[in-house]
Amino acid sequence: MAGARYDILELGGGSASSTVISPRLFDEFVAPYDRRLIDLAHGAGQRIAYHTCGGMMPILERIAAMGAERHGDIHPARHGGRRRLAAAASAYR
């Protein structure tokens, strides 16, 4: 991926959502592996947006700690989004 001309790559998916698995399972089975992929992408000069298909607020700090530049779960409430934008923005500062 080094030298690829992408603005940002997306990682994650519905299986990482706290509406599907618990934060404990996220810590054990998702975060260590996705953190490694994020690190590899950064090593190749790529930036990452992390996506969870909803359910990000209970694991927001965990997602931010993995090192992704942004989070890709910004759904409006009328579409099932439960995000708090201020909290999401502060997690990535």
C-alpha positions as CSV (number, residue, x, y, z in Angstrom):
1,M,0.0,0.0,0.0
2,A,3.0,2.3,0.2
3,G,2.6,5.0,-2.4
4,A,-1.0,4.2,-3.1
5,R,-3.0,7.4,-3.8
6,Y,-5.8,7.1,-1.2
7,D,-7.0,9.9,1.0
8,I,-8.1,7.5,3.7
9,L,-8.8,3.8,4.0
10,E,-11.7,2.3,6.0
11,L,-11.3,-0.5,8.5
12,G,-13.7,-2.2,10.9
13,G,-17.2,-3.3,10.2
14,G,-20.4,-4.5,11.8
15,S,-18.7,-7.2,13.8
16,A,-16.8,-4.5,15.8
17,S,-20.0,-2.8,16.9
18,S,-21.1,-2.8,20.5
19,T,-24.6,-3.7,19.3
20,V,-23.1,-7.0,18.1
21,I,-20.4,-7.8,20.6
22,S,-19.5,-6.7,24.1
23,P,-16.7,-4.2,24.9
24,R,-14.9,-7.1,26.5
25,L,-15.0,-9.1,23.3
26,F,-14.0,-6.1,21.3
27,D,-10.9,-5.7,23.6
28,E,-10.0,-9.4,23.2
29,F,-10.9,-10.3,19.7
30,V,-11.1,-7.1,17.6
31,A,-8.8,-4.3,19.0
32,P,-5.5,-6.2,19.0
33,Y,-5.9,-7.3,15.4
34,D,-7.3,-4.1,14.0
35,R,-4.6,-2.1,15.9
36,R,-2.0,-4.2,14.1
37,L,-3.7,-3.4,10.7
38,I,-3.8,0.3,11.6
39,D,-0.1,0.3,12.5
40,L,0.7,-1.5,9.2
41,A,-1.3,1.0,7.2
42,H,0.4,3.9,9.0
43,G,3.8,2.3,8.2
44,A,2.8,2.5,4.5
45,G,1.8,6.1,4.8
46,Q,-1.9,5.5,4.8
47,R,-4.6,7.0,7.1
48,I,-7.5,5.0,8.6
49,A,-11.2,5.7,9.2
50,Y,-12.6,3.1,11.6
51,H,-16.2,2.0,11.0
52,T,-18.5,0.0,13.3
53,C,-22.0,0.1,11.7
54,G,-23.4,1.8,14.8
55,G,-22.8,1.1,18.5
56,M,-19.7,3.2,18.8
57,M,-20.3,5.2,21.9
58,P,-19.7,2.4,24.5
59,I,-16.3,1.6,22.8
60,L,-15.4,5.1,21.5
61,E,-12.3,5.5,23.6
62,R,-11.2,2.0,22.7
63,I,-11.6,2.8,19.0
64,A,-9.6,6.1,19.3
65,A,-6.9,4.3,21.3
66,M,-6.2,2.0,18.3
67,G,-4.8,5.0,16.4
68,A,-7.3,5.5,13.5
69,E,-7.5,9.1,12.4
70,R,-11.3,9.2,12.2
71,H,-14.4,7.1,12.9
72,G,-16.8,6.3,10.1
73,D,-20.0,5.8,12.1
74,I,-21.8,9.2,11.8
75,H,-25.4,8.1,11.2
76,P,-28.3,10.5,12.1
77,A,-30.6,9.4,14.9
78,R,-33.5,8.8,12.4
79,H,-31.3,6.1,10.9
80,G,-30.4,4.5,14.2
81,G,-27.4,6.5,15.1
82,R,-26.7,7.0,18.7
83,R,-23.5,9.0,18.5
84,R,-22.6,12.1,20.4
85,L,-20.6,14.2,18.1
86,A,-18.8,16.2,20.8
87,A,-17.7,13.0,22.5
88,A,-16.6,11.5,19.2
89,A,-14.6,14.6,18.2
90,S,-12.9,14.9,21.5
91,A,-11.8,11.3,21.4
92,Y,-9.7,12.0,18.3
93,R,-7.8,15.0,19.6
